[in-house]
Amino acid sequence: MDIILQWGLNFIIMIQQVESPLLDSFFRIITSLGDELFYLLFFPFLLWCVDFYLGIRAGIIFLLSVYVNAGLKEIFQQPRPFDILAEIQKVHASGYGFPSGHAQSSLVVWGSIAYWEKQIWIRNLSVLLILLIGFSRIYLGVHFPTDILGGWLFGGLILGLSYFIFLKIKLDFIQKNMIFKIIGITLFPVILLQFQSSPDIISSVAALTGVGYGLLFFSSSIGGIQPGNWLQRLFGFLVGITGIGILYFGLKLILPSEDQSFYQLSRFFRYLLLGIWISFGAPWLFIRMGLARQVEKKS
């Protein structure tokens, strides 16, 4: 066994010496903050109830990070700790281990929030969550310490590049030709899926494409939303989440499953609609229902 992996395995065994049912439950909750279902609820809340453009920025970076992480795992093809010592595994995990998707995603998401929302308590909370989510993956026996460090490293690189891009383009979709934008958004998934097309990749690329179309609709009809009071935000969030439930769970029941024909196409379609609904459909509905007001696009 590689000496680094052996060191990582010994480290996991060491920290699991203080395990307890309470710690197990705590870190299972913490690690769930890096799961797909959490982000499926978190990003809509950020877009609809807090700051539309903060949610868009963080969401786009997150989806790009998911795509990059899957590619990196295929390149490195590193085992997980429980592939070597099965009894240390405390939660389900699959696929290769390096770099950690939870660590990478938590850094790009909470790092984005800490960068654009400069309140000290938000920054402190973001750092704490990044550290806790990363440590939870080690404690639960599904990642080596080097997987976590690798996730933070690549997450930091993605975040740094994203800052540069957003500062340059500022989400300014209005000045470009509409036909060019439609062609670009349509070709985007075709190009990315040529390199890799696992289920997770299909989900992230499709959602990213949906968000692209959603922003395109915004640039031509709405521009942005200002949430109402907190009662209106709560009601709007419940309405929006109902739509997500229909698309995420309802369509999953009626569209082809993983062992059937056209599964990849149906999965792409489902996540495409989710991206459009979260970035455009629900906010448009909120305005029509008087739960939010239309505002000009930020410069």
N, C-alpha and C positions, 0 to 999 in steps of 0.2 A: 504494500500500500504506500502511496505517496506520503512523504513525511509531513507535508502540510495538512493533508486530510487526516492523518493520524493525530496530529496535534489538535485539529478541530474536533475530532471525535472525543478525544480526552477532555477537551474543554466542555463539551456538552455533558458528558458523564459527570464532570465535576459540578456544574451548576445544577444538574438534576438531583444532586445529593440533598438539596434543600427543598425538594418538591413536596407539595401538599395539595389536597383537594382544593383549598382556597386559591393557591397560586395557579393551579391548573385552570380553574375557572376564570381567574383574572386574565391570564395570558391568552386564553381562548377568546375572550371578549376583545382584548386588544388586537389580536391577530385578525379578527373579523372586520376590523376597520380598514383592512387592506383587501377585502374580498370584493368581487364584482357587484354583489347585491348592495353592499354599503355605498359604493360609488354611484350605483344606479339611483339611489335615493339622495345622496349628498350633492351631486352636481345639479340636479333639478332644483333642490333647495337653494343652492348658491345662486343660480341663474334667476329663479323666480322670486325669491324672497329677500335676497341680500343685495347683489350687484350683478346685473346681467353680463357685463363685459368681463368682470373678474371670473365669473363662472365659465364664460366662453374661452378665455385664455387658458385657465387651469385645465378645462376639459380637453382642449385640443392638445396641450402638452402631454396630458395623461394618455390619450389615445395613441399619440405618436410613440410614447415611451413603451406602451404595451407591444406595439409592433416591433420596435427595436429590441426589446427584451427577448421576445420569442426567437428572433434571428440570432441573437448572441448565445442563447442556450443551445441552439442547434450547432453553432460553431464550436463551442467549448465542450458540450456533451459531458458535463461533470455529474457524477452520481450524487444522490442525496444521502445524508447520514444513515437513514434507516435502510438504505440499500446494502449497507455494510453491517449494521447492527440493528436488527428489526425492533428490538424491545424498547428503544429510546423514542420511538414515534408516538406522539400523543394526539395528533390531528391528521386528517387526510391531506395528502398532497400528491401530485403526479408530475411527470415530466422530469427534465433535467434540473439541476440545482443552481448552477452558476450562470449569470448573476441572479440574485433573489428578486423576483418580480414585486413582492410586497415591499421590500426595502427601496427598490428603484421608484416604484409608483408613489410611495409615501413621501419620498424626498421631492419629487417633481411637483406633487400636488400641494403639500404643505409648504414647500419652499416657495412655490408661486404665490400662495396666499400671504406668506410672511413678507415677500418682496413688495407686493402691491398694496397690502394693508399694513401700514407701518406702525400700528399701535403695539406697544411693548408687550402687552399681555398676549396678543395674537402671535407675536414672534416667539415668545416663551412657550406657549402652548404648542406651536408648530414644531419647535425643536424637540420638545418632550415627546410628542407623538411619533416623530421620526425615529427617535431612539428606542422608545418602547415597542413599536411595531417591529423594528429590526431585531431587538433582543427577544421578543416573543417567538420569533421563528427559530431562534437557536434553542431557547428553553424547551420548545415543543418538539424538538428533534427533527425538524424538516429542512433545516439549512445549516451548513457549516458557517463559522464566523467569516470565512473568506467570501462566502456567497453574499453575505450582508454587506461587507466592505465593497465588493464588486458592484452590488446594486446601487450603493450610495455614490460610488465613483461615476458610473455611467449615468445615473440620474443627475448628478451635478453637471456633467458635460452637456446633457440634453437641456437642462435648465439654463445653463449659460448661453447656449446657442439660441434658445427660444427667446431669452431676453433681448438679444441682438435683433432677431427677426421682428418681434413685436414692436420694439422701439423704432424700427425702420418703417414697417408697413402700417403699424397702428390699426390693424384690421380695416384698412381703408379699401373697401371693395367697390366704392362708388365710381372712382375715377377711371376704372378700366372698362373696356368694351364688354357689353353684356354677353355677346356671343362667345367671346374669348373666355369669359368666366365659366359659362356653361360647359364649354368643351373641356376646359381645364379640370373642373370638378368631376366631369364624367370620365375622363381618361385617368384621373388620379388612382381610383381603385384598380383599374385594369393593369396599370403599371406595377403597383405595389404587390398585387396578388400573383404576378408572374414569378416573384422571388420566393414567396412562401404562402401557404394557404391552409394552415391548420384552423380548426374551429375558432380558437381565440383570436387568430389573426383576421379571419373573416369578420368576426364581431367588431373588432377595433376599427378596421378599415371601413366597414359598412357604416358604423356609427359616425366616423369622421366624415365620410362622404355626405351623410344625412345632415350633419351640422353645417357642412359647406353649402348645401342647398338651402338650409334654413337661413343662414346669413345672407345668401343671395336674395331670398324673399324679403328679408328685413331691409336690405339696402334699397329695394324698389318700392316698399310699401309701408314699413313701420319705422325702422331706425333704432328702436330700443324701447324699453319699458321702465317706468318708475313704479315700484310696488306701492300698494295702498297701505293702510294701517295694518297692525299685526293680525287683527281679526280677518281682514280681507286676504292677507297673505296666507294665513292658515287655511282658509276655505279654498283659496286658489290652489294651494299646494295639494290639498286633498283631491280636488278636481283633476289636477295634472297627474297625480299619482294613479288615479283611477285609469286614466288613459294609458299610462305606462303599463299597468297591470294587464289591460286588455291586449296591448301589443306584445308584451314580454311573455306573459303566461297564456293568454287566450290564443294567440296565433301559434304558439308552440304546440298547443293541443291539436290544432287542425292541419298544420303544415307537415310535410314529410319529416320523419324522425331520422336519427343518425344512421340507421341501417337501411334506409330507403333511398330510392332514386331522387335526384334533385335536392338532396338535403343541403348541400353547400349553397345552392341558389336561394333556397327558402330561408336559410339562416341569414344570408346577406340581406335579403328583402326585409326580414323582421327587424334587424338592427338598423337598417337604413331608415325605416319608418320611425324607429325610436329616436334617432338623431334628429330627424325633421320635426317630430312632435315636441321634443324637449327644447329645441332651439327656436322654433317658429310657431308650431301649431298651438301649443299650450299658451305661450305669451299672447298670441293673437286672440285666443279665446278669452283670456283674462281681461284684455282691453274691451272686448265686446260685452263682457259681463259686468264691466265697471269695477273690476277688482284691481286694476292697474291702469295707469295712464300712459299714453304714447308720448315719447320724447324724441328729440333730435339725436342722431347718432353722435357719440363722443368723437372728438378729433384726436 
